Amino acid sequence: MKAAPLRFGSRWVWACLAGVAMLAALMFMVRLPGPVALTPPRTPPSVGLVDSGVIVGTLLRDPTPLFLPTEFNSSRRAYVPREPGGAFAGFPPILTFDPSELSLNLPPPVAVPSSPADALKGEPPGATFIGFARTDPVVEPIVPRGAYVEIAEAGTGRAVFGQALADARPPSGSVPWQPMEFVAAVDAAGLVGPVVPTVRSGVTEVDAYFSRYLAETLRVGQRFTPGFYRISVGP
């Protein structure tokens, strides 16, 4: 009856021993961080003085575009404007001639002929042009006309009529009129309506005058066979 408590107590002893062993194992596994050793800062290596020639050579080999301003191609200079007339004050004058005794070796003066015919006498081939410019030319007067008309078939472009209109008297003004064009339609009975201006002269009165002239005086409707015609009128 006394052996049971002893076994129960031995169990507790073994359990305590196991717990102590586990704590010892945990103590070996977990370590506290040790003190950090502070290292002194490293001293940079000593750099000696660089030769100025090396610096200039490095700047000259700089790939920066040459059109950008640098100390080699641009600088600021104080500009002091000069007095008026003092631009050449620092340069002594260099005179070719003595201002007191000016002597120029000029050729003798040449006698100018009084007329073109006299000038041509001494030149070869002699007196060939001796009568040049001694007679007045005969200018024939130009026959006055009011306009000139040309008529062509609109479809083929074949010219069927061309004549100066001596009796045409278009209204004259300060503005000159330009060549004009009309289109006329003709059937068996004559004109199919009034002629239609396609290119105007720039003067309304001249356009109206030739529209009436072509229909009433020139009688385009009775002069040509049925068809379409292009009429050009110029000064």
VOGU-3710 file (C-alpha; in Angstrom, 3 decimals, decimal comma):
1> mkaaplrfgs> 0,000/0,000/0,000  3,000/2,360/0,371  4,606/1,691/-3,098  2,073/3,844/-5,075  3,010/7,277/-3,575  6,635/6,569/-4,300  5,925/5,970/-7,970  3,832/9,108/-8,136  6,619/11,202/-6,633  9,210/9,754/-8,993
11> rwvwaclagv> 7,142/10,911/-11,919  7,253/14,476/-10,686  10,980/14,262/-10,271  11,453/13,136/-13,853  9,142/15,831/-15,114  11,092/18,531/-13,245  14,363/17,232/-14,612  12,951/17,295/-18,175  11,754/20,881/-17,668  15,177/21,976/-16,437
21> amlaalmfmv> 16,825/20,330/-19,451  14,474/22,144/-21,828  15,184/25,508/-20,202  18,909/24,869/-20,486  18,501/24,023/-24,163  16,489/27,230/-24,774  19,148/29,312/-23,035  21,807/27,920/-25,392  19,610/28,516/-28,447  18,618/32,131/-27,672
31> rlpgpvaltp> 21,495/34,628/-27,446  21,364/38,312/-26,604  23,021/40,700/-29,114  26,539/41,553/-28,120  27,999/45,060/-28,049  28,537/46,676/-31,500  32,096/47,725/-32,152  32,218/51,291/-33,553  34,752/51,635/-36,362  36,371/55,040/-36,822
41> prtppsvglv> 35,510/56,886/-40,134  37,935/56,326/-42,932  40,069/59,255/-43,839  39,783/60,109/-47,580  43,004/59,791/-49,475  44,865/63,016/-49,872  44,477/64,649/-53,311  47,223/66,836/-54,614  46,777/69,962/-56,674  45,797/69,374/-60,323
51> dsgvivgtll> 47,777/71,149/-62,982  45,857/73,977/-64,697  46,929/72,621/-68,087  45,089/69,377/-67,367  41,925/71,311/-66,538  42,139/73,363/-69,716  42,744/70,241/-71,797  39,723/68,565/-70,228  37,529/71,582/-71,029  38,730/71,649/-74,616
61> rdptplflpt> 37,768/67,978/-75,033  34,324/68,610/-73,592  31,678/67,245/-76,029  29,391/70,203/-75,375  28,162/71,725/-78,712  30,426/74,523/-79,893  27,574/76,917/-80,562  26,857/77,168/-76,835  28,621/80,064/-75,117  31,701/79,117/-73,125
71> efnssrrayv> 34,532/81,037/-71,605  36,591/80,282/-74,706  34,208/81,673/-77,354  32,289/84,406/-75,515  32,952/86,944/-72,858  31,446/90,100/-71,515  33,334/93,211/-72,346  32,492/96,673/-71,239  31,448/98,683/-74,291  32,330/102,334/-74,190
81> prepggafag> 30,828/104,269/-77,109  33,179/106,643/-78,875  32,554/110,245/-79,609  31,072/111,076/-83,037  33,860/111,166/-85,597  36,374/109,463/-83,320  36,281/105,997/-84,891  39,468/106,674/-86,874  41,053/109,090/-84,436  43,811/106,618/-83,553
91> fppiltfdps> 44,888/106,093/-87,176  47,049/108,717/-88,911  45,892/109,782/-92,398  47,742/108,340/-95,395  47,622/110,910/-98,206  48,381/110,011/-101,809  48,529/113,602/-103,026  49,806/116,722/-101,388  46,725/118,717/-100,385  48,540/121,994/-101,202
101> elslnlpppv> 49,805/120,946/-104,662  47,389/118,515/-106,295  48,758/117,331/-109,658  46,818/114,716/-111,606  48,094/113,228/-114,858  44,831/113,424/-116,805  44,634/112,814/-120,569  43,877/115,767/-122,835  40,179/116,605/-123,261  38,303/114,945/-126,096
111> avpsspadal> 36,242/117,042/-128,474  32,640/115,806/-128,526  31,003/115,779/-131,994  28,026/118,065/-132,408  25,838/115,411/-134,102  25,734/111,617/-134,465  26,611/111,926/-138,159  29,813/113,799/-137,331  30,756/111,080/-134,829  30,392/108,381/-137,505
121> kgeppgatfi> 32,643/110,144/-140,028  35,938/109,193/-138,390  35,007/105,579/-137,620  35,364/102,726/-140,112  33,872/101,949/-142,572  33,970/105,644/-143,353  30,826/107,597/-144,185  28,451/104,630/-144,495  26,024/106,098/-141,975  26,549/109,718/-142,924
131> gfartdpvve> 22,839/110,229/-143,507  21,760/108,523/-140,303  19,212/110,583/-138,299  19,236/113,455/-140,805  15,824/112,800/-142,333  12,495/112,418/-140,604  10,788/109,040/-141,043  7,465/108,944/-142,824  4,861/107,503/-140,480  1,631/106,404/-142,067
141> pivprgayve> -1,416/107,221/-139,964  -3,230/104,261/-138,511  -6,737/103,724/-139,747  -9,015/104,443/-136,804  -11,305/101,645/-135,705  -13,685/101,174/-132,860  -13,077/97,458/-132,280  -12,236/94,144/-133,928  -14,561/91,155/-133,845  -13,834/87,450/-134,384
151> iaeagtgrav> -16,597/84,822/-134,517  -16,003/81,065/-134,297  -18,202/78,001/-133,984  -18,529/77,065/-130,311  -18,406/73,321/-130,953  -15,478/73,050/-133,378  -13,643/76,361/-132,796  -13,572/77,036/-136,574  -13,361/80,753/-137,338  -16,215/81,942/-139,545
161> fgqaladarp> -15,867/85,726/-139,391  -13,248/88,397/-138,597  -13,478/92,105/-139,306  -12,520/95,523/-137,944  -15,581/97,468/-136,819  -14,838/100,899/-138,206  -18,319/102,213/-137,425  -18,355/101,002/-133,813  -18,303/103,841/-131,323  -18,096/102,372/-127,814
171> psgsvpwqpm> -18,435/104,862/-124,958  -15,021/106,231/-124,039  -14,208/106,961/-120,427  -11,291/107,268/-118,074  -11,098/103,464/-117,602  -9,883/101,511/-120,697  -11,962/98,475/-121,589  -10,550/94,987/-122,018  -11,293/92,294/-124,659  -14,594/90,522/-124,076
181> efvaavdaag> -16,391/87,391/-125,253  -20,037/86,587/-125,988  -22,019/83,435/-126,782  -24,832/83,594/-129,316  -27,421/80,940/-130,174  -28,846/81,117/-133,723  -31,746/79,143/-135,192  -33,686/79,376/-138,445  -35,551/82,453/-137,224  -32,445/84,344/-136,044
191> lvgpvvptvr> -31,027/84,937/-132,576  -32,440/82,873/-129,742  -32,501/85,665/-127,203  -29,811/88,308/-126,653  -26,092/87,496/-126,854  -24,707/86,411/-123,446  -21,390/87,949/-122,236  -19,026/85,312/-120,797  -15,932/87,503/-120,378  -16,651/91,147/-119,560
201> sgvtevdayf> -14,613/94,195/-120,503  -14,565/95,770/-117,062  -16,849/98,650/-118,157  -20,585/98,031/-117,927  -21,477/100,597/-120,610  -19,098/98,962/-123,142  -20,599/95,512/-122,461  -24,116/96,826/-123,061  -23,067/98,714/-126,206  -21,514/95,681/-127,943
211> srylaetlrv> -24,420/93,433/-126,908  -26,733/95,735/-128,896  -24,186/96,231/-131,712  -23,804/92,504/-132,396  -27,543/91,947/-132,504  -28,734/95,123/-134,282  -25,812/96,414/-136,399  -23,731/93,316/-137,197  -26,913/91,142/-137,285  -25,352/87,912/-136,080
221> gqrftpgfyr> -28,732/86,125/-136,189  -29,232/86,751/-139,918  -25,580/86,404/-140,971  -24,849/82,825/-139,829  -26,470/79,410/-140,016  -28,184/77,896/-136,955  -25,808/76,879/-134,174  -23,823/78,231/-131,243  -21,085/80,803/-131,806  -18,338/82,304/-129,639
231> isvgp> -17,810/86,010/-130,359  -14,603/87,788/-129,284  -14,442/91,589/-129,329  -11,257/93,517/-128,628  -10,119/97,108/-128,878
//
